[in-house]
């Protein structure tokens, strides 16, 4: 394939790599903000003697879906590994929450 064919094929795909990079960074910042705000609320609720385990369930479940989606699309082992770890953490926190901790 020559340069012109590659450029034409790229134009036909209607794919903007810059937009994809921006979207990926936005997702990372979204997760970071979710983790930070959950941690703040967990501290506040913990100081009040309330259960805080529902917040890690939400955060870990979201990250699990994100990682497993990337694994099924890209087939990279590290995404599966991290997905399983966060799924396990979500399950443990959910069990603790349901037990009233």
C-alpha positions as CSV (number, residue, x, y, z in Angstrom):
1,X,0.0,0.0,0.0
2,X,1.3,3.4,-0.9
3,X,1.0,6.6,1.1
4,X,-2.1,7.9,-0.7
5,X,-3.9,4.6,-0.3
6,X,-3.2,4.7,3.5
7,X,-4.4,8.3,3.8
8,X,-7.6,7.6,1.8
9,X,-8.3,4.5,3.9
10,X,-7.8,6.6,7.1
11,X,-10.2,9.3,5.9
12,X,-12.9,6.7,5.1
13,X,-12.6,5.2,8.6
14,X,-13.9,8.5,10.0
15,X,-11.7,7.9,13.0
16,X,-10.0,10.8,14.8
17,X,-7.0,9.7,16.9
18,X,-6.9,13.0,18.8
19,X,-10.5,12.6,19.8
20,X,-9.8,9.1,21.0
21,X,-6.9,10.3,23.1
22,X,-8.9,13.1,24.6
23,X,-11.7,10.6,25.4
24,X,-9.3,8.2,27.0
25,X,-7.8,10.9,29.2
26,X,-11.3,12.1,30.1
27,X,-12.2,8.6,31.3
28,X,-9.0,8.4,33.4
29,X,-9.7,11.8,35.0
30,X,-13.3,10.7,35.6
31,X,-12.2,7.6,37.4
32,X,-9.7,9.6,39.4
33,X,-12.4,12.1,40.5
34,X,-14.8,9.2,41.4
35,X,-12.1,7.6,43.6
36,X,-11.2,10.9,45.3
37,X,-14.8,11.9,46.0
38,X,-15.6,8.4,47.2
39,X,-12.6,8.5,49.5
40,X,-13.7,11.9,50.9
41,X,-17.2,10.7,51.5
42,X,-15.9,7.5,53.1
43,X,-13.8,9.4,55.5
44,X,-16.7,11.7,56.5
45,X,-19.1,8.7,56.8
46,X,-16.5,6.7,58.8
47,X,-16.1,9.6,61.2
48,X,-19.9,9.6,61.7
49,X,-19.8,5.8,62.4
50,X,-21.7,5.0,59.2
51,X,-20.9,2.2,56.8
52,X,-18.5,3.2,54.0
53,X,-18.4,-0.1,52.0
54,X,-21.0,0.9,49.5
55,X,-18.6,3.5,48.0
56,X,-15.8,1.0,47.2
57,X,-18.4,-1.3,45.6
58,X,-19.4,1.5,43.2
59,X,-15.9,2.5,42.4
60,X,-14.5,-1.1,42.0
61,X,-17.5,-2.2,39.9
62,X,-17.1,0.8,37.6
63,X,-13.4,0.0,37.2
64,X,-14.1,-3.7,36.7
65,X,-16.4,-3.0,33.8
66,X,-13.9,-0.6,32.3
67,X,-11.0,-3.1,32.6
68,X,-13.0,-6.1,31.4
69,X,-14.3,-4.2,28.4
70,X,-10.8,-3.3,27.4
71,X,-9.7,-6.9,27.9
72,X,-12.5,-8.3,25.6
73,X,-11.7,-5.7,23.0
74,X,-7.9,-5.8,23.1
75,X,-7.1,-9.2,24.6
76,X,-4.4,-7.9,26.9
77,X,-3.8,-10.0,30.0
78,X,-3.1,-7.0,32.3
79,X,-6.7,-5.7,31.7
80,X,-8.1,-9.1,32.7
81,X,-5.9,-9.3,35.7
82,X,-6.8,-5.8,37.0
83,X,-10.5,-6.5,36.2
84,X,-10.5,-9.7,38.3
85,X,-8.7,-7.9,41.1
86,X,-11.2,-5.0,41.2
87,X,-14.1,-7.5,40.8
88,X,-12.9,-9.4,43.8
89,X,-12.5,-6.2,45.8
90,X,-16.1,-5.1,44.8
91,X,-17.4,-8.5,45.9
92,X,-15.7,-8.4,49.3
93,X,-16.9,-4.9,50.0
94,X,-20.5,-5.9,48.9
95,X,-20.5,-8.8,51.2
96,X,-19.2,-6.6,54.0
97,X,-21.9,-4.0,53.3
98,X,-24.7,-6.6,53.2
99,X,-23.4,-7.9,56.6
100,X,-23.8,-4.5,58.0
101,X,-20.2,-3.5,58.4
